[in-house]
Amino acid sequence: MPNRYYTREERKEMIVLALLIQLQHDKPPEGTAYKIAKLVDMSVSPNLYSILSDMVAQGRLTARDERNGRNTERTVYSLPEGSYRTPAEGREITIKVGGKVYQEKLI
């Protein structure tokens, strides 16, 4: 089966949806580049960092630096505060990103 190639915009949508799914598992909608790469089946590459920095510049993601262990820092990317809400169990998660509204049903 041939590999499927995704456009930059499709990858950006996949990243938003992957972070949204984190809410479904009672986890904050955030992750490092490595975690996001695993969620969307990519490798950590300059291309991924370019996509993430574009999304931060567009306001679709926020980035913060966090100390990790001894004298190392990592960047954590997350959905902007106020762009999502977490309803009670059995309801839908709604997120508005870039003028689009996504809804995910909680199990």
Secondary structure, 3 states (H helix, E strand, C coil): CCCCCCCHHHHHHHHHHHHHHHHHCCCCCEECHHHHHHHCCCCCCHHHHHHHHHHHHHCCCEEEEEECCCCCEEEEEECCCCCEECCCCCCEEEEEECCEEEEEECC
